[in-house]
Amino acid sequence: MSTPTPPSVLLGREAMMATYSPPNLAFESGRGVWLHGNDGKDYLDFYSGIAVSAFGHNHPYLVKALQEASEKVWHLSNMFRIPQAERLATRLCEQSFATKVFFTNSGAESNECGLKAIRKYQAVKAEAAGHNCVKNRIIGFSSAFHGRTIATVGAGGNPAHMKGFLMEDEGFDQVPYGDLAALEAAITEQTAGVILEPVQGEGGIRPADEAFFRGVRRLCDEHDILMMVDEVQCGMGRTGKLFAHQWYGVEPDIMSLAKGIGGGFPLGACLANDKAAAAMVFGTHGSTYGGNPLATAIGNAVLDLLSEEGFLESVQSRAAYLQEKLAGLIARYPNVYDSVSGKGLMLGFKCVVPNGDVLVSLRDDHQMLVAKSGDNQVRMLPPLNVTEAEIDTAIDRLAAAAETLLARAEG
C-alpha cells in the first residue's frame, strides 16, 4: 500500500479559509480609540471592530472585569445555574420590553434564536387550535443583513450571500425597506412574523422612518404575527438610547443583540416578551457556550458603563457634534463626500468617489480605520466614549484623505 503524500504545510494566513481578504496589517496593542500597528504606526479607530469594541480598546473597567472573571470559573455549560448570566438577564429585562433572555455567542445565533421563536410560537398556537396550516413564513426587508447562517442568510435575502447555500427560499420573503404598503400586501395566512433592523447597517446606514416602524407594529398586531428587531449593530447604546427601537416608542416581541454587548468579548442575546418566549421551553433550543460565566461577567461590566448617569445623553451629544463636523466637511469637499445618514454614533456618509478609495486612503495614507457600507457609503462606528478632540482628529484625517484623492485625480 502506498503511503499518502502529506499535505503541504501552510503558514500564517495561507492556513485560513479565504473567506476574508485583509490588508497586510495587524495590530499589536490598543488603548481607547487608538490602535498600534505592526508597521509601527498609530491608527485612529472609527470602526470599533464593526461596533463591537463599544468602549474602545483596553478600557480599564472592562479589563478589570475580565481579569477578575478569568480567575474564577470560565465555563460550565447550561447544565448548572450561572449567576452572572441570571444577573445580566434580569438587568436587560428591567431596561427593556422583555421578560426572558437567551444568551448566545454572536449576532447570527441571536437571530437564529429569534427566528425559531417566531415559528415555534405559531406552531404551538396552531396545535392548540387544531389547525393543519401552520404559519411559518417570515418577512424580511431589502438591503438587510442578519448573519451568515442558512436561516439568517435566507432572512436577509441578499442573492450574493444566498448563492450556493440555499436549496430554496427557506421560508422567507422580502419587501422593500420602508414600504409599509408592500409589507401589508406580502402578509398571508402563512406569515408568522417580521424581522427588521431599526437602523440598517450593511446595506447602507438607514434609520427606519417612524411612521413605517410604527406601521410594522400595527400590522403585526392586526395579524397576530410577531415583530422581531435585529439590534445586533444598532443596539447597546450605539444610537444614543440603550436600544434603537426606543426612539420610535414601539415595543417589539423579540430583539437580537450582540456586538457591543460584550465590549469586544463574544456575547449575544435574544430577548423576548412572555408571548414570544412561551413556546421556547425545555429542549427547544440550546447553546454550549452561550451565557457562560466569563462572557456574562463582562456583559455586566459593559452594562455598568452604559447605565452610568448621563452616559447615553453624552453619546447623543457627541453624535450631534460629529454630524455637524461631517456636514462642514461635505461642504468643503463636495467632489469627494456627498451626504450623511444614520443615528447616534452609527453613521454613514455617501461618497462621490468609490467608497473603497476613501477607505484605503484613510487607512494607508492617514492612519484612520473606517468600513464600507452599501450605497457607496463609508461607515463610521467610533467607540461610544469617543471625545470631541478625537472627533476633530477624525475630521482632519477625512479632509486630508479628500485632498489626497483629489490630488491623485488631477495627477
For each residue, the residues with C-beta under 8 A, 3 or more apart:
1:
2:
3:
4:
5:
6:
7:
8:
9:
10: 14 15
11: 14 15
12: 15
13: 16 22
14: 10 11
15: 10 11 12
16: 13 20
17:
18: 21
19:
20: 16
21: 18
22: 13 25
23: 363 364
24:
25: 22 37 38 39 363
26: 37 38
27: 30 35 36 37 38 43
28: 36 37 38
29: 35 36 57 58
30: 27 34 35 36 45 56 57 58
31: 34 56 57 58
32: 56 57 58 59 383 385 390
33: 44 45 46 56 57 382 383 386 390
34: 30 31 42 43 44 45 57
35: 27 29 30 42 43 45 57 369
36: 27 28 29 30 41 42 43
37: 25 26 27 28 40 41 42 43 367
38: 25 26 27 28
39: 25
40: 37
41: 36 37 367
42: 34 35 36 37 367
43: 27 34 35 36 37 363 367 368 369
44: 33 34 367 368 369 390 393 394 397
45: 30 33 34 35 48 53 56 57 369 382 383
46: 33 368 369 370 380 381 382 386 394
47: 50 369 370 371 379 380 381
48: 45 51 52 53 54 56 381 382 383
49: 52 53 264
50: 47 233 259 371 381
51: 48 54 201 233 238 259 260 346 381
52: 48 49 259 260 262 263 264
53: 45 48 49 56 57 263 264 383
54: 48 51 236 237 238 259 260 263 264 302 306 383 384
55: 59 61 62 263 302 305 383 384 385
56: 30 31 32 33 45 48 53 59 383 385 386
57: 29 30 31 32 33 34 35 45 53 264
58: 29 30 31 32 63
59: 32 55 56 62 63 263 305 385
60: 63 64
61: 55 64 65 301 304 305
62: 55 59 65 66 263 264 298 301 302 305
63: 58 59 60 66 67
64: 60 61 67 68 301
65: 61 62 68 69 297 298 300 301
66: 62 63 69 70 265 294 297 298
67: 63 64 70 71
68: 64 65 71 72 297
69: 65 66 72 74 84 293 294 297 298
70: 66 67 74 294
71: 67 68
72: 68 69 293
73: 76 293
74: 69 70 292 293 294
75: 289 292 293 294
76: 73 79 80 82 292 293
77: 80 288 292
78: 82 286 287 290 291
79: 76
80: 76 77
81: 86
82: 76 78 85 86 291 292 293 296
83: 86 87 293
84: 69 87 88 293 296 297 299 300
85: 82 88 89 103 291 292 293 296
86: 81 82 83 89 90
87: 83 84 90 91 296 300
88: 84 85 91 92 101 103 291 296 299 300 303
89: 85 86 92 93 100 101 103 269 291
90: 86 87 93 94
91: 87 88 94 95 300 303
92: 88 89 95 96 98 101 257 269 271 303
93: 89 90 96 98 99 100 101 271
94: 90 91
95: 91 92 242 307
96: 92 93 242 243 255 271
97: 251 252 255 271 273
98: 92 93 101 255 271 272 273
99: 93 272 273 274 277
100: 89 93 271 272 273 274 277 280
101: 88 89 92 93 98 269 270 271 272
102: 113 269 270 272 280 285 287 290 291
103: 85 88 89 267 268 269 287 290 291 295 296
104: 109 110 112 113 258 267 268 269 270 287 290 291
105: 109 266 267 268 287 289 290 295
106: 109 110 147 258 266 268
107: 110 111 146 147 230 232 233 256 257 258 259 268
108: 111 112 146 147 148 149 152
109: 104 105 106 112 113 147 149 258 268 287 290
110: 104 106 107 113 114 232 256 257 258 268 269 270
111: 107 108 114 115 146 147 149 151 152 155 195 230 232 256 270
112: 104 108 109 115 116 147 149 151 152
113: 102 104 109 110 116 117 256 270 280 285
114: 110 111 117 118 195 228 230 254 255 256 270 272
115: 111 112 118 119 138 151 152 155 195 228
116: 112 113 119 120 280 284 285
117: 113 114 120 121 226 254 270 272 276 277 279 280
118: 114 115 121 122 138 192 193 195 225 226 228 254 276
119: 115 116 122 123 136 138 171 192 193
120: 116 117 123 124 279 280 284
121: 117 118 124 125 192 193 226 275 276 278 279
122: 118 119 125 126 134 135 136 192 193 225
123: 119 120 126 127 134 136 279
124: 120 121 127 128 278 279
125: 121 122 128 129
126: 122 123 129 131 132 133 134 135
127: 123 124 130 131
128: 124 125
129: 125 126
130: 127
131: 126 127 134
132: 126
133: 126 189 190
134: 122 123 126 131
135: 122 126 189 190 191 192 225
136: 119 122 123 171 190 192
137: 171 172 173 188 190 191 192
138: 115 118 119 155 171 172 173 191 192 193 194 195
139: 172 173 174 175 183 186 187 191 193 194 195
140: 144 146 155 156 157 172 173 174 194 195 196
141: 144 174 175 176 177 178 196 197 200
142: 157 174 175 176 177 203
143: 177 200 202 203 204 206 374
144: 140 141 155 156 157 158 174 177 195 196 197 200 202 203 230
145: 156 158 197 200 201 202 203
146: 107 108 111 140 152 153 155 156 195 230 232
147: 106 107 108 109 111 112 152 153 156 232
148: 108 152 153 161
149: 108 109 111 112 152 153
150: 153 154 165 166 170
151: 111 112 115 154 155 170
152: 108 111 112 115 146 147 148 149 155 156
153: 146 147 148 149 150 156 158 161 162 165 166
154: 150 151 157 162 166 169 170 171 172
155: 111 115 138 140 144 146 151 152 172 195
156: 140 144 145 146 147 152 153 161
157: 140 142 144 154 162 172 174
158: 144 145 153 161 162
159: 162 163
160: 163
161: 148 153 156 158 165
162: 153 154 157 158 159 165 166
163: 159 160
164:
165: 150 153 161 162
166: 150 153 154 162 169 170
167: 170
168:
169: 154 166 172 173
170: 150 151 154 166 167
171: 119 136 137 138 154
172: 137 138 139 140 154 155 157 169
173: 137 138 139 140 169 186 191
174: 139 140 141 142 144 157
175: 139 141 142 179 182 183 185 186
176: 141 142 179 182
177: 141 142 143 144 196 200 203 206 208
178: 141 206 208 209 212
179: 175 176 182 183 212
180: 183 184 211 212 215 216 219
181: 184 185
182: 175 176 179 185 186
183: 139 175 179 180 186 187 194 215 216 219
184: 180 181 187 219
185: 175 181 182
186: 139 173 175 182 183 191
187: 139 183 184 191 219 223 225
188: 137 191
189: 133 135
190: 133 135 136 137
191: 135 137 138 139 173 186 187 188 194 223 225
192: 118 119 121 122 135 136 137 138 225 226
193: 118 119 121 122 138 139 220 225 226 227 228 253 254
194: 138 139 140 183 191 216 219 220 225 226 227 228
195: 111 114 115 118 138 139 140 144 146 155 228 229 230
196: 140 141 144 177 208 216 228 229 230
197: 141 144 145 200 201 208 229 230 231 233 234
198: 207 208 213 229 231 234 239 244 245 247 248
199: 205 206 207 208 233 234 239 244 342 343 346
200: 141 143 144 145 177 197 203 204 205 206 207
201: 51 145 197 205 233 234 346 373 379
202: 143 144 145 373 374
203: 142 143 144 145 177 200 206 373 374 375
204: 143 200 341 348 373 374 375 377
205: 199 200 201 341 342 346 347 348 373 377 379
206: 143 177 178 199 200 203 341
207: 198 199 200 239 244 247 341 342 343
208: 177 178 196 197 198 199 212 213 248
209: 178 212 213
210: 213 214 247 248
211: 180 214 215
212: 178 179 180 208 209 215 216
213: 198 208 209 210 216 217 245 248 250
214: 210 211 217 218 248 249 250
215: 180 183 211 212 218 219
216: 180 183 194 196 212 213 219 220 227 250
217: 213 214 220 221 227 250 251 252
218: 214 215 221 222
219: 180 183 184 187 194 215 216 222 223 225
220: 193 194 216 217 223 224 225 226 227 253
221: 217 218 224
222: 218 219
223: 187 191 219 220
224: 220 221
225: 118 122 135 187 191 192 193 194 219 220
226: 117 118 121 192 193 194 220 253 254 275 276
227: 193 194 216 217 220 252 253 254
228: 114 115 118 193 194 195 196 252 253 254 255 256
229: 195 196 197 198 244 245 252 254 255 256
230: 107 111 114 144 146 195 196 197 255 256
231: 197 198 234 235 236 243 244 245 255 256 257
232: 107 110 111 146 147 235 256 257 258 259 268
233: 50 51 107 197 199 201 238 259 346 381
234: 197 198 199 201 231 238 239 244 343 346
235: 231 232 238 242 243 244 255 257 259 260 261
236: 54 231 242 243 257 259 260 261 302 306
237: 54 240 241 242 260 306 311 312 315 344 384
238: 51 54 233 234 235 244 260 344 345 346 381 384
239: 198 199 207 234 244 247 343 344 345 346
240: 237 312 313 315 316 319 343 344 345
241: 237 244 246 247 312 344
242: 95 96 235 236 237 246 306 312
243: 96 231 235 236 246 255
244: 198 199 207 229 231 234 235 238 239 241 247 343
245: 198 213 229 231 248 250 251 252 255
246: 241 242 243 249
247: 198 207 210 239 241 244 343
248: 198 208 210 213 214 245
249: 214 246
250: 213 214 216 217 245
251: 97 217 245 273
252: 97 217 227 228 229 245 255
253: 193 220 226 227 228 272 273 275 276
254: 114 117 118 193 226 227 228 229 270 271 272 273 276
255: 96 97 98 114 228 229 230 231 235 243 245 252 270 271 272
256: 107 110 111 113 114 228 229 230 231 232 268 269 270 271
257: 92 107 110 231 232 235 236 261 268 269 270 271
258: 104 106 107 109 110 232 261 262 267 268 269
259: 50 51 52 54 107 232 233 235 236 262
260: 51 52 54 235 236 237 238 263 302 384
261: 235 236 257 258 267 268 269 299 302
262: 52 258 259 265 266 267 268 295 298 299 302
263: 52 53 54 55 59 62 260 298 301 302 305
264: 49 52 53 54 57 62
265: 66 262 294 295 298 299
266: 105 106 262 289 295
267: 103 104 105 258 261 262 295 296 298 299
268: 103 104 105 106 107 109 110 232 256 257 258 261 262 290
269: 89 92 101 102 103 104 110 256 257 258 261 299
270: 101 102 104 110 111 113 114 117 254 255 256 257
271: 92 93 96 97 98 100 101 254 255 256 257
272: 98 99 100 101 102 114 117 253 254 255 275 276 277 280
273: 97 98 99 100 251 253 254 276 277
274: 99 100 277 278
275: 121 226 253 272 278
276: 117 118 121 226 253 254 272 273 279 280
277: 99 100 117 272 273 274 280
278: 121 124 274 275 281
279: 117 120 121 123 124 276 284
280: 100 102 113 116 117 120 272 276 277 284 285
281: 278 284
282:
283: 286
284: 116 120 279 280 281
285: 102 113 116 280
286: 78 283
287: 78 102 103 104 105 109 290 291
288: 77
289: 75 105 266 292 295
290: 78 102 103 104 105 109 268 287
291: 78 82 85 88 89 102 103 104 287 295 296
292: 74 75 76 77 82 85 289 295 296
293: 69 72 73 74 75 76 82 83 84 85 296 297
294: 66 69 70 74 75 265 297 298
295: 103 105 262 265 266 267 289 291 292 298 299
296: 82 84 85 87 88 103 267 291 292 293 299 300
297: 65 66 68 69 84 293 294 300 301
298: 62 65 66 69 262 263 265 267 294 295 301 302
299: 84 88 261 262 265 267 269 295 296 302 303
300: 65 84 87 88 91 296 297 303 304
301: 61 62 64 65 263 297 298 304 305
302: 54 55 62 236 260 261 262 263 298 299 305 306
303: 88 91 92 299 300 306 307
304: 61 300 301 307 308
305: 55 59 61 62 263 301 302 308 311 385
306: 54 236 237 242 302 303 311 312 384
307: 95 303 304 311
308: 304 305 311
309:
310: 313 314
311: 237 305 306 307 308 314 315 384
312: 237 240 241 242 306 315 316
313: 240 310 316 317
314: 310 311 317 318
315: 237 240 311 312 318 319 344 345 384
316: 240 312 313 319 320 344
317: 313 314 320 321
318: 314 315 321 322 345 386 387 388 391
319: 240 315 316 322 323 343 344 345 347
320: 316 317 323 324
321: 317 318 324 325 388 391
322: 318 319 325 326 345 347 380 382 391 394
323: 319 320 326 327 340 347
324: 320 321 327 328
325: 321 322 328 329 391 392 395
326: 322 323 329 330 337 340 347 349 395 398
327: 323 324 330 331 340
328: 324 325 331 332 395
329: 325 326 332 333 337 395 398 399 402
330: 326 327 333 334 337 338 339 340 349
331: 327 328 334
332: 328 329 399 402
333: 329 330 336 337 399 402 406
334: 330 331 337 338 352
335: 352 353 406
336: 333 351 352 353 358 401 402 405 406
337: 326 329 330 333 334 349 350 351 352 398 402
338: 330 334 349 350 351 352
339: 330 349 350
340: 323 326 327 330 347 348 349 350
341: 204 205 206 207 347 348 349 350 377
342: 199 205 207 346 347 348
343: 199 207 234 239 240 244 247 319 346
344: 237 238 239 240 241 315 316 319 347
345: 238 239 240 315 318 319 322 380 381 382 384 386
346: 51 199 201 205 233 234 238 239 342 343 381
347: 205 319 322 323 326 340 341 342 344 379 380 381
348: 204 205 340 341 342 373 375 377 378 379 380
349: 326 330 337 338 339 340 341 377 378 380
350: 337 338 339 340 341 375 376 377
351: 336 337 338 354 355 357 358 376 377 378
352: 334 335 336 337 338
353: 335 336 357 358 405 409
354: 351 357 358 376
355: 351 358 359 372 373 376 377 378
356: 359 360 372
357: 351 353 354 360 361 405
358: 336 351 353 354 355 361 362 370 378 401 405
359: 355 356 362 363 370 371 372 378
360: 356 357 363 364
361: 357 358 364 365 366 401 404 405
362: 358 359 365 366 368 369 370 378 397 398 401
363: 23 25 43 359 360 366 367 368 369 370
364: 23 360 361
365: 361 362 400 401 404
366: 361 362 363 397 400 401 404
367: 37 41 42 43 44 363 397
368: 43 44 46 362 363 394 397 398 401
369: 35 43 44 45 46 47 362 363
370: 46 47 358 359 362 363 378 379 380
371: 47 50 359 378 379 380 381
372: 355 356 359 377 378 379
373: 201 202 203 204 205 348 355 377 378 379
374: 143 202 203 204 377
375: 203 204 348 350
376: 350 351 354 355
377: 204 205 341 348 349 350 351 355 372 373 374
378: 348 349 351 355 358 359 362 370 371 372 373
379: 47 201 205 347 348 370 371 372 373
380: 46 47 322 345 347 348 349 370 371 394
381: 46 47 48 50 51 233 238 345 346 347 371
382: 33 45 46 48 322 345 386 390 391 394
383: 32 33 45 48 53 54 55 56 386
384: 54 55 237 238 260 306 311 315 345
385: 32 55 56 59 305
386: 33 46 56 318 345 382 383 390 391
387: 318 390 391
388: 318 321 391 392
389: 392 393
390: 32 33 44 382 386 387 393 394
391: 318 321 322 325 382 386 387 388 394 395
392: 325 388 389 395 396
393: 44 389 390 396 397
394: 44 46 322 368 380 382 390 391 397 398
395: 325 326 328 329 391 392 398 399
396: 392 393 399 400
397: 44 362 366 367 368 393 394 400 401
398: 326 329 337 362 368 394 395 401 402
399: 329 332 333 395 396 402 403
400: 365 366 396 397 403 404
401: 336 358 361 362 365 366 368 397 398 404 405
402: 329 332 333 336 337 398 399 405 406
403: 399 400 406 407
404: 361 365 366 400 401 407 408
405: 336 353 357 358 361 401 402 408 409
406: 333 335 336 402 403 409 410
407: 403 404 410 411
408: 404 405 411
409: 353 405 406
410: 406 407
411: 407 408
